[in-house]
Structure formats: C-alpha cells, structure tokens
Amino acid sequence: MGLYGEQVLPRIINVACGLKGAQPLRRRVCEGLEGDVVELGFGSGLNVPFYPDTVKRVAAVEPADVGWKLAEKRLRATSVPVERSGLDGQSLPFADNSYDTALSTWTLCTIPDVATALSEVRRVLKPGGTLHFVEHGLAPDARVRRWQHRFEPMQKKVFGGCHLTRPIVDLLTAAGFTITDLDEFYEEGAPKIMGADSLGTAIAP
Ligand SMILES: C[S@@+](CC[C@H](N)C(=O)[O-])C[C@H]1O[C@@H](n2cnc3c(N)ncnc32)[C@H](O)[C@@H]1O
C-alpha cells in the first residue's frame, strides 16, 4: 500500500471521519446493537463511545494498523471488550451464524469486493441478525450523480479506493438482506458528492 496508504491515510480518515457532525449519526446507527457484534472497517474506533450497554463484545475487522493504534484511547475508555479479530471484510475468519449484530459505518465505499464482504457479513450473522449501517453512496439526484462519476477516479486515488457511486441499498438487497429501516439524506457539512448517506438496519435471512 505504501507510506501514504499505511501511515498518512488512516490519520486523515481519523480526522475527517471524527468531525463532530458525524457523531449524531454514529449514535443513531449504534442504537439497538446487541450481543456479539462484528464491526466492519473499525478504522480508529470512532464508534466505540456510542456502543450501547446491550453490546457484549465487539470483533473489530480493520486492515490498517495505524487505525488500530489511533483507537487506543477510545478502547481504554470503554467497558466493552473489543478485539481486533480480522483484517479483511471480504474474508471473515468467523464461523457461520456466530454474531447477533453487525456494524458498518462509511466502509462499504472502500472494500474492493463489496458484494463478497456483504455475503460474508450475512454468513456470520445469526438468522434474523441485523446489520446496522450508515454509508455514503450514489446520490438520488442526477446532477449530483454526474459529478460523482466525474470525481470518483480521483476520490479512489486519494482516499484508498473509496467509491462515490456505490448503490448501497441495492447492494444490501442483492446480498440477501431485508432492509427494515432506512433514512436517506445529504450529510450536513459534507459536499453532496461525498455525503449522500443511507442509514438504517438490514436483517439477515
Ligand atoms: C472511511 S473509513 C471509515 C472508518 C470507520 N468505519 C469510521 O466510521 O470511522 C473506511 C475504513 O474501511 C477500512 N477498510 C478498507 N478495506 C477494508 C477491507 N477489505 N475490509 C475491512 N475494512 C476495510 C479502511 O481501512 C478504513 O478504516
């Protein structure tokens, strides 16, 4: 990945994703998480302060060592046991039907083979288990979409493979999830091309 991807980018993500404006969204998306949780793209642990008391433990999946290091302070401040349990959402080292809930925040944009990652989440969730997500993706407006397509090649280069045009709801549905809760909106304070968010929950069959 090189020095930029390994050392610099996780620090940029820690600052950009750590902006205060995202906190109410993190609080909302973490509501209802329970039991054994798998978090995809744990990053620097920015969701840790929002895990509810109903969470028993978290298996964190994150390739970036620096992200994990940046999470140390948040990990010390929580009573929820969090273990770095995997490096790649495309190949989860967990048994079938082993997690109660899953969490993914602004991660499905970046995982190279997102369909495989979602089928992995589905596999490791117990039947009826829920994936809680807030993700940016393809905008509802044609004008914004045109700009997303123009900027996407640059975005991918600068932000470690981050796509702007992934149709989040379609991807979840294609992976076999049933969406039970969905809010779609432009994130306040973010450029529309990067802030067309889908927040909700999806149930594994
Ligand atoms: C935009 S960041 C979001 C981080 C975190 N979820 C948050 O909300 O702050 C995307 C994250 O996905 C991680 N990522 C990239 N490829 C991945 C993969 N194959 N499996 C799991 N996570 C991955 C990145 O390292 C990065 O931490």
The ligand as a Gaussian input file, in Angstrom:
#p B3LYP/6-31G(d) Opt

LIG

0 1
 C      -13.767000       5.857000       5.500000
 S      -13.053000       4.724000       6.583000
 C      -14.314000       4.524000       7.841000
 C      -13.754000       4.045000       9.142000
 C      -14.772000       3.809000      10.269000
 N      -15.757000       2.816000       9.909000
 C      -15.460000       5.088000      10.695000
 O      -16.694000       5.190000      10.609000
 O      -14.742000       5.993000      11.150000
 C      -13.077000       3.150000       5.732000
 C      -12.415000       2.050000       6.534000
 O      -12.508000       0.812000       5.817000
 C      -11.302000       0.110000       6.034000
 N      -11.146000      -0.930000       5.003000
 C      -10.559000      -0.823000       3.787000
 N      -10.550000      -2.010000       3.172000
 C      -11.142000      -2.899000       4.011000
 C      -11.420000      -4.287000       3.940000
 N      -11.086000      -5.007000       2.867000
 N      -12.028000      -4.868000       4.992000
 C      -12.369000      -4.143000       6.089000
 N      -12.145000      -2.818000       6.207000
 C      -11.536000      -2.200000       5.180000
 C      -10.254000       1.217000       5.966000
 O       -9.009000       0.809000       6.475000
 C      -10.930000       2.301000       6.773000
 O      -10.650000       2.177000       8.140000

